[in-house]
Amino acid sequence: MTKKLQGVLVCLAGLGLQVTSDHFTDKNYPALHKAKGDLFMIAGATLYGFSTLPTLTILVVEMLITCILFIVKQTPQKNSL
């Protein structure tokens, strides 16, 4: 199993625990809108994931370009004399 898939599974498990804790914990106050709170949590986590995706993509592309330039720079040039 890849690390990305493991990370997704851990996040989903945490999400499930958060939603389950709303249902099973005794709180000192009644939640007026449990479903609304859960939906906001899910929406926030989803939007955060979408907002970080472009940043990570840019970083990966930048890292690949840097590695390619380093390899090209380190490759010995043949003299054609």
For each residue, the residues with C-beta under 8 A, 3 or more apart:
1: 5 6
2: 5 6
3: 6 7
4: 7 8
5: 1 2 8 9
6: 1 2 3 9 10
7: 3 4 10 11
8: 4 5 11 12
9: 5 6 12 13
10: 6 7 13 14
11: 7 8 14 15 45
12: 8 9 15 16
13: 9 10 16 17
14: 10 11 17 18
15: 11 12 18 19 41 42 45
16: 12 13 19 20
17: 13 14 20 21
18: 14 15 21 22 38 41
19: 15 16 22 23 38 41
20: 16 17 23 24
21: 17 18 24 25
22: 18 19 25 31 34 37 38
23: 19 20 34
24: 20 21
25: 21 22
26:
27: 30 31
28:
29:
30: 27
31: 22 27 34 37
32:
33: 36 37
34: 22 23 31 37 38
35: 38 39
36: 33 39 40
37: 22 31 33 34 40 41
38: 18 19 22 34 35 41 42
39: 35 36 42 43
40: 36 37 43 44
41: 15 18 19 37 38 44 45
42: 15 38 39 45 46
43: 39 40 46 47
44: 40 41 47 48
45: 11 15 41 42 48 49
46: 42 43 49 50
47: 43 44 50 51
48: 44 45 51 52
49: 45 46 52 53
50: 46 47 53
51: 47 48 54 55
52: 48 49 55 56
53: 49 50 56 57
54: 51 57 58
55: 51 52 58 59
56: 52 53 59 60
57: 53 54 60 61
58: 54 55 61 62
59: 55 56 62 63
60: 56 57 63 64
61: 57 58 64 65
62: 58 59 65 66
63: 59 60 66 67
64: 60 61 67 68
65: 61 62 68 69
66: 62 63 69 70
67: 63 64 70 71
68: 64 65 71 72
69: 65 66 72 73
70: 66 67 73 74
71: 67 68 74 75
72: 68 69 75
73: 69 70
74: 70 71
75: 71 72
76:
77:
78:
79:
80:
81:
